[in-house]
Amino acid sequence: MSDTPQLVAPGLYAQGTRRFTLGPDGELRPFSPNRSKLAAYLKLGGTAWPFGEGCRVLYLGAASGTTVSHIADCCPRGRVFAVEKALRPLRELVTLCGERDNVVPLQADASMPERYGAIVGLVDVLYQDVAAPNQGAIFAANAARFCRPGALGMLMVKARSIDAAAPPGAIIDEVEVGLPPQAQLLERIGLGPFERDHAALVVRLGTAAASTGTP
Ligand SMILES: C[S@@+](CC[C@H](N)C(=O)[O-])C[C@H]1O[C@@H](n2cnc3c(N)ncnc32)[C@H](O)[C@@H]1O
């Protein structure tokens, strides 16, 4: 096996079971399933990789930008609109992404998409990881407003944020049933053992053809 990580998808490199993205300084950055649910999703067999060159991404629940930074590095001529409600992680996000001019940090509540509607426009990918009780409703509202036909939706569901007492599988079932009518479920992947009681739901929104790399 080669010692050099090989490009396996737009912006994504693999060496054995490890994955990397290419940072702004040309350094390979480990993309760890212990630090990012998107990396965990890939590690656990997820196949969707809608990111690439000019991709426009709306990212809800950016926190301090760990996953945002990897996605941004895979979309060098695109834009990542990174929405985060809490001020503290957002400050770190701004610092971390200071060297990336394709990230637009937005301090907003993702349940009020009208607050950032004028800035975002249509996107190719909606990625959500908000750990909030109304995760399904937030996803539906943002999908309806911002996703172009054929966009890909990646919803990281944290069951315990919706109901800490009910069985996580049943909660994730409910989120799946409540997906917007224009969403076609492509994958449902449990994120354990990296993230307990989480699942990634991947959906195609609207009617355009599915693709990887060129959204
Ligand atoms: C699990 S963390 C996100 C981790 C991040 N996605 C990553 O991979 O690096 C969830 C984040 O969602 C944010 N959040 C929760 N509810 C939100 C809302 N309604 N609007 C925007 N952000 C929200 C929280 O403040 C928190 O930073």
The ligand as a Tripos MOL2 file, in Angstrom:
@<TRIPOS>MOLECULE
LIG
   27    29     1     0     0
SMALL
NO_CHARGES

@<TRIPOS>ATOM
      1 C1        -23.0060   19.0360   18.2780 C.3       1 LIG1
      2 S1        -22.6550   20.7160   18.1150 S.3       1 LIG1
      3 C2        -22.1060   20.8570   16.4330 C.3       1 LIG1
      4 C3        -20.7530   20.2900   16.1390 C.3       1 LIG1
      5 C4        -20.2820   20.6690   14.7360 C.3       1 LIG1
      6 N1        -21.3120   20.4270   13.7770 N.3       1 LIG1
      7 C5        -19.0260   19.9420   14.2800 C.2       1 LIG1
      8 O1        -19.1040   18.8710   13.6760 O.co2     1 LIG1
      9 O2        -17.9320   20.4800   14.5060 O.co2     1 LIG1
     10 C6        -24.2550   21.4330   17.9800 C.3       1 LIG1
     11 C7        -24.2480   22.9320   17.8110 C.3       1 LIG1
     12 O3        -25.5440   23.3380   17.4170 O.3       1 LIG1
     13 C8        -25.7780   24.6150   17.9650 C.3       1 LIG1
     14 N2        -27.2260   24.8660   17.9390 N.ar      1 LIG1
     15 C9        -28.1910   24.2900   18.7010 C.ar      1 LIG1
     16 N3        -29.4040   24.7640   18.3570 N.ar      1 LIG1
     17 C10       -29.2000   25.6450   17.3550 C.ar      1 LIG1
     18 C11       -30.0500   26.4770   16.5750 C.ar      1 LIG1
     19 N4        -31.3880   26.4670   16.7690 N.pl3     1 LIG1
     20 N5        -29.5200   27.2660   15.6390 N.ar      1 LIG1
     21 C12       -28.1700   27.2830   15.4170 C.ar      1 LIG1
     22 N6        -27.2950   26.5310   16.1210 N.ar      1 LIG1
     23 C13       -27.8060   25.7270   17.0880 C.ar      1 LIG1
     24 C14       -25.1830   24.5240   19.3590 C.3       1 LIG1
     25 O4        -24.9060   25.8150   19.8980 O.3       1 LIG1
     26 C15       -23.9390   23.6970   19.0920 C.3       1 LIG1
     27 O5        -22.8120   24.5260   18.8800 O.3       1 LIG1
@<TRIPOS>BOND
     1     1     2 1
     2     2     3 1
     3     2    10 1
     4     3     4 1
     5     4     5 1
     6     5     6 1
     7     5     7 1
     8     7     8 2
     9     7     9 1
    10    10    11 1
    11    11    12 1
    12    11    26 1
    13    12    13 1
    14    13    14 1
    15    13    24 1
    16    14    15 ar
    17    14    23 ar
    18    15    16 ar
    19    16    17 ar
    20    17    18 ar
    21    17    23 ar
    22    18    19 1
    23    18    20 ar
    24    20    21 ar
    25    21    22 ar
    26    22    23 ar
    27    24    25 1
    28    24    26 1
    29    26    27 1
@<TRIPOS>SUBSTRUCTURE
     1 LIG1         1 GROUP 0 **** ****
